[in-house]
């Protein structure tokens, strides 16, 4: 595989991994190498995982490839990285919380932690949906400015619609 192809695969697979982390953080909470990578932009660029076809590269490479491949460019990768980090931290917090009676201080603290965790999950979900709405608006603009035939515009619509349906199914099924 050529270097450009490896880097493109890295960006797409990294995006996919980050979305998986956000929807199922408990599966990734014990991966110390991943947690270290999520702490910074350069960390996610250097992160590698052979099983997922994610190779290490420079931050500038990730930024330039992201701008070419993704609707919102590197901004979407960085937002996903931050949300994935928060999701794993919330999963760690949930694991450490001890159960107790709601009438005791410990029980009430547990309930507060549980509610904060639910709020955090809702905020992550809202963040993903916000990214999707932004991508939809970008695609709508592309359709509106398309100067091809009606058939070409309809095919572009069908292609965008398939992608959005796949994203929504992944997001909704992963979080429910």
C-alpha positions as CSV (number, residue, x, y, z in Angstrom):
1,X,0.0,0.0,0.0
2,X,1.3,3.4,-0.9
3,X,2.0,6.1,1.8
4,X,-0.9,8.3,0.6
5,X,-3.3,5.3,0.8
6,X,-2.0,4.4,4.3
7,X,-2.5,7.9,5.5
8,X,-6.0,8.1,4.0
9,X,-6.8,4.8,5.6
10,X,-5.4,6.0,8.9
11,X,-7.7,9.1,8.9
12,X,-10.8,7.1,8.0
13,X,-10.2,4.3,10.4
14,X,-9.3,6.7,13.2
15,X,-12.6,8.5,12.6
16,X,-14.4,5.2,12.8
17,X,-12.5,4.2,16.0
18,X,-13.3,7.5,17.7
19,X,-17.0,7.1,16.9
20,X,-16.9,3.6,18.3
21,X,-15.3,4.9,21.5
22,X,-17.9,7.5,21.9
23,X,-20.8,5.0,21.6
24,X,-19.2,2.2,23.6
25,X,-16.5,3.7,25.9
26,X,-16.5,0.8,28.3
27,X,-14.9,-1.5,25.7
28,X,-11.9,0.9,25.5
29,X,-11.5,2.1,29.1
30,X,-8.6,-0.3,29.9
31,X,-6.5,0.6,26.8
32,X,-3.8,2.9,28.3
33,X,-2.0,3.5,24.9
34,X,-5.3,4.7,23.4
35,X,-6.0,7.0,26.4
36,X,-2.5,8.5,26.1
37,X,-3.2,9.1,22.4
38,X,-6.5,10.8,23.0
39,X,-4.9,13.4,25.3
40,X,-3.6,15.5,22.4
41,X,-3.8,16.1,18.6
42,X,-0.3,14.9,18.1
43,X,-1.0,11.8,20.2
44,X,-3.9,10.8,18.0
45,X,-1.6,11.3,14.9
46,X,1.1,9.1,16.4
47,X,-1.4,6.4,17.5
48,X,-1.1,3.1,15.7
49,X,-3.2,0.0,15.7
50,X,-2.3,-2.8,13.2
51,X,-5.6,-4.6,13.7
52,X,-7.5,-1.5,12.6
53,X,-5.1,-0.4,9.9
54,X,-4.2,2.7,11.8
55,X,-0.6,3.7,11.2
56,X,1.5,6.4,12.8
57,X,2.1,9.7,11.0
58,X,2.7,13.4,11.6
59,X,0.0,15.8,12.9
60,X,0.4,17.9,9.7
61,X,-0.3,14.8,7.6
62,X,-3.4,14.0,9.5
63,X,-4.6,17.6,9.2
64,X,-4.0,17.8,5.4
65,X,-5.6,14.3,4.7
66,X,-8.5,15.1,7.0
67,X,-9.2,18.4,5.1
68,X,-9.2,16.5,1.8
69,X,-11.3,13.5,3.0
70,X,-13.8,14.8,5.6
71,X,-16.6,17.3,5.3
72,X,-15.4,19.4,8.2
73,X,-11.8,18.5,7.9
74,X,-9.5,18.1,10.9
75,X,-12.0,19.9,13.1
76,X,-14.3,16.8,13.1
77,X,-11.4,14.5,14.0
78,X,-10.4,16.7,16.9
79,X,-14.0,17.1,18.2
80,X,-14.4,13.3,18.1
81,X,-11.0,12.8,19.9
82,X,-12.1,15.1,22.7
83,X,-15.5,13.4,23.0
84,X,-13.9,10.0,23.0
85,X,-11.5,11.0,25.8
86,X,-14.4,12.3,27.8
87,X,-16.5,9.2,27.2
88,X,-13.7,6.9,28.5
89,X,-13.1,9.1,31.5
90,X,-16.9,8.9,32.2
91,X,-16.7,5.1,31.9
92,X,-13.8,5.1,34.4
93,X,-15.9,7.2,36.8
94,X,-18.9,4.9,36.5
95,X,-16.7,1.9,37.3
96,X,-15.4,3.6,40.5
97,X,-18.7,4.8,41.8
98,X,-20.0,2.6,44.6
99,X,-23.7,1.8,45.1
100,X,-25.5,2.9,48.2
101,X,-28.8,3.8,49.8
102,X,-30.3,7.0,48.4
103,X,-30.9,8.2,51.9
104,X,-27.2,8.2,52.8
105,X,-24.6,10.7,51.8
106,X,-22.7,8.0,49.9
107,X,-25.9,6.9,48.2
108,X,-26.8,10.5,47.2
109,X,-23.3,11.0,45.8
110,X,-23.6,7.9,43.8
111,X,-27.0,9.1,42.4
112,X,-25.4,12.5,41.5
113,X,-22.5,10.7,39.8
114,X,-25.0,8.5,37.9
115,X,-27.0,11.5,36.7
116,X,-23.8,13.4,35.7
117,X,-22.8,10.3,33.7
118,X,-26.2,10.2,31.9
119,X,-25.9,14.0,31.2
120,X,-22.4,13.4,29.8
121,X,-23.7,10.6,27.5
122,X,-26.5,12.9,26.3
123,X,-24.0,15.7,25.6
124,X,-21.8,13.3,23.6
125,X,-24.8,12.2,21.7
126,X,-25.8,15.8,21.0
127,X,-22.3,16.5,19.9
128,X,-22.4,13.7,17.4
129,X,-25.7,14.8,16.1
130,X,-24.4,18.4,15.8
131,X,-21.6,17.1,13.6
132,X,-24.0,15.2,11.5
133,X,-26.3,18.3,11.1
134,X,-23.3,20.3,10.0
135,X,-22.3,17.7,7.5
136,X,-25.9,17.6,6.2
137,X,-25.9,21.4,5.7
138,X,-22.6,21.1,3.8
139,X,-24.1,18.4,1.5
140,X,-27.3,20.4,1.0
141,X,-25.2,23.3,-0.1
142,X,-23.3,21.1,-2.5
143,X,-26.6,19.8,-4.0
144,X,-28.0,23.4,-4.3
145,X,-24.9,24.5,-6.2
146,X,-24.6,21.4,-8.4
147,X,-24.8,22.5,-12.0
148,X,-25.2,19.0,-13.6
149,X,-28.3,17.4,-15.0
150,X,-31.3,16.4,-12.9
151,X,-30.2,12.8,-13.0
152,X,-26.8,13.7,-11.7
153,X,-28.3,15.7,-8.9
154,X,-30.6,12.9,-8.0
155,X,-27.7,10.4,-8.0
156,X,-25.7,12.8,-5.7
157,X,-28.7,13.0,-3.4
158,X,-29.0,9.2,-3.3
159,X,-25.3,8.9,-2.5
160,X,-25.5,11.5,0.3
161,X,-28.7,9.9,1.7
162,X,-27.1,6.5,1.9
163,X,-24.1,7.9,3.8
164,X,-26.3,9.8,6.2
165,X,-28.6,6.8,6.8
166,X,-25.5,4.6,7.6
167,X,-24.2,7.2,10.0
168,X,-27.5,7.6,11.8
169,X,-27.9,3.8,12.0
170,X,-24.5,3.5,13.5
171,X,-25.0,6.3,15.9
172,X,-28.5,5.3,17.1
173,X,-27.7,1.5,17.3
174,X,-24.4,2.1,19.0
175,X,-25.9,4.3,21.7
176,X,-29.2,2.5,22.4
